[in-house]
């Protein structure tokens, strides 16, 4: 059974997508319906769906950012209202798209295309995502520069540039620096949208690491890797979903 995740922030459109997909592809297993990009990415890591329907504009991580993190680990269908900008780009790419308001016949065609592709590896979205990011309207999002963290009895203001990695720890997130560490109550998935994805890579469901702090990547076996850091003795596990970051 094909596992499907749907991410759409508009309630009525979310219900419509679920209903149309249930009609067009009744044997598909909808493993999650997310209301924003952060939950979509967290749900992807948890459920590892085969197909993901992503609204391009969502709170937190955008659909494009989620797709960039998914890479070639799933087949992606974008949901968009920006036909003026998107149609040519999508038609030139290897993924499908649905224009809002989504119609039943269009969903049926999208499902037919997806099912035909399931026997093949998902498409590389790199070129398409770069094109869309430059073509779609919208002001750039200001990225996080400082973070408030608890250190003993103090609330410390930490420069993000000083952070080596973030790691989930029960109800908190560890913020690890070269000479100290702190705790924040912000879930890791909520940090994702505020950090620059070119500077901080997610290498595990519970770990974000600063790229410039990576000294080396060590292969443990055919499936497992771990990251070695500058200025820190801890070794960070790389989960299978993120090994593509270190290929070649």
N, C-alpha and C positions, 0 to 999 in steps of 0.2 A: 504494500500500500504506500502511495506517495504521500510524504509529509509536507504540509503547506503552512506557511506563516503569512498572515496578513497584517500590514501596518498602515493605519489610516487614522488621522486625528479628528476628522469630521464624523460625528456619530451617525448621521443618516447615510453618508457614503460608506461608512464601515459596515453598517447593516446590509446595505445594498450589495457590496462586494461579497459578503458571506453568503447571502441568499443566491446571487447569481452563480457563484462558484459551486454551491451545493447542488444547484440544478444542472449546471453544465458538466460537472465532474463529481457525481455523487460518491464515487469510490475513494476520492481523495480524503485524507485525514487532516483536518484543520487543527494543528497542534496548538496554535496560539493566535489571538487577535490583539495586536498591540495598539495603544492609543498615541504613542510618541516614538521618536527614534531611539531614545535610550532603552526603553522597554523592548523595542524590536531587536536591538542588538543583544541585549541580555537574553531574550527568548531564543534567539538564534543559537547562542552558545549552549543553552540548556537543551534545546530540542533537536538541533542539527537538522533542520528541514531540508528537503530536496528542492523546494520551490518557494520563493519569497515574493509576495506582492508588496511593493513599497511606494507609498505616497512620496513624491519628491520633496514637498514642503511640509515639515513636521516640527513641533517643538523639540528642543534638545538637539540630538543628532538629526541632520536632514536625511532624506532618503538616499541622496548621493553619497553622503558620508557613510551610511550603513552599508551601501553597496560596495564602497571602496574597501571596507573592512571584511565583507564577505568574500570579495575577490572571486576566485573560481571554485568556491566551495558549495555553490548552489546556483540554480537557474533563477534569474531575476526578471520580474515583470514590473515596470514602473507605471505608476498611476499619476497622471498629470493633467493640469488645466492649461498648460503652456504650449498649445499646439503650434503657435507661431514660431516658437524657438526649437521645439523638440522633434517635430515629425521628421525632418530631413536627417537629423542626427540619429534617430532611432532606426529609420529605414536603412541607413548605411551600416548600422551595427548588427550584432548577432543576438540582441535581446528584443523582447516584445514590449509594448507599451499600451496603456489604456487611457483614452482621453475622457475626462469628466464632462458631462455625466455619463457614466459607463452604461452602454446598452447591452441587452442580452445577446444579440447576434455577435457583437464584438467580443464579448467574453467567451463565447463558444469558439470563435476563431483563435483567440489567444490560447485557450485550453488545448485545442487541436495542435497548435504549433509547439506548445510545451511538451505534450505527450510524445510528439515526434522526435524531440530532442533528448528525452530522458535517457536514452541508451548511449548518449555521447557525453563527454565531459562538458561542464558549464563553460560559457564563453569567457574570455579575458575581457574585462570591462574597462581596462585602463584608458585606452584612447577615447572611448565614448564618454567616460566620466570627465576627462579633461576638457573635452569639447563642450559638454553640457554646463560645466561649472563656469566656463567663460561666456556661454551664450545666454544662460538664464538670468533674468533680472533679479536685483536684490542687493542690498548693502552688505559688505563683509561683516561677519560677526566678530566682535571684540573678544579676544582670547584672554583667559585668566592669567594675571601677572603675580598675584599674591594669594595666599591662602591662610585663613585663621586656624590655628591648631592648638590643642591643649598640651602643655609641657609642664608636668607637675601641677602646681597651683596657678600657673600663669597661662594666659592666652597669648600665644606668640604669632606674630605676623611674619610668615615665611615667604621669601622670594621663590617663585616657581623655578627660577634658574638654578637654585641651590639643591633642588630635589633630585635624588638619584632614581628612586622608584616609589610607586604607590602600591600597596598590597592590602587586600581585604583581610580583616581580622575580626570575625564575629560581627558585632554591631558597629564596629569602627573601621576606618581605613588607616593603615600605617603610612606615615609620610617619612621616608628614610632619607637622611642627608649623610654626608661624608662623616660628620663628627657627632651626630645625634639623630634622634627620631622623635616623632610626635604622633598624636592621634587626632583624627577629625571624624565628625559624625556624618560626613557626606558619603553616600554609597559610591563605590567605584564607577558604577554605570552613569551616575550624575556628573562625575568629573570628566567623563569622556568628551562631552559636548563643549566643555570650557577650555580644554587643553588643545594646543596645536598638534594635530595628528602627524605632522612632519617631524616634530621634536620629541613626542612621546608615543611610543608604540605599545599596543597591548600585545603581550606575548602569552597570556594565559587568561582564563576567565577572571581570575582574581589579581592580576598583576599588570601594571603599566610601568614601563621603564623609559628613562631618558636616553635617547639614541646616542648622544655624545658621551654618555657614561659607560657604554658597552665597550669592554676591552677585547672580548673574544666570544665566540659561540662554540661550545664543545659538543660534539656528537657522542651520545651515550650508546646508541645502537641505531638500527635502521629507522626507527620511529621516534626516538626521543633525543632532545637537545637540552642544553642548559646554557644560560648566559652568565659570563664572568664580567664583573664590574671593576671600573677604576675607582679606587678609594673606598672599597667595601669588600669584605671577605665573603659575604653571602652569595650563593649561587642560585639563580632563578630558573625554575623549570619553564620550558617552552612547550605548550600543548600542541597537539597535532594540527589544529586549525590554523596555527600561526607559523608553522615551520616554513611556509612559502616566503616569509619575510627574509629568510636567510639562505634561500637557495642560490646557487651560483656565487 
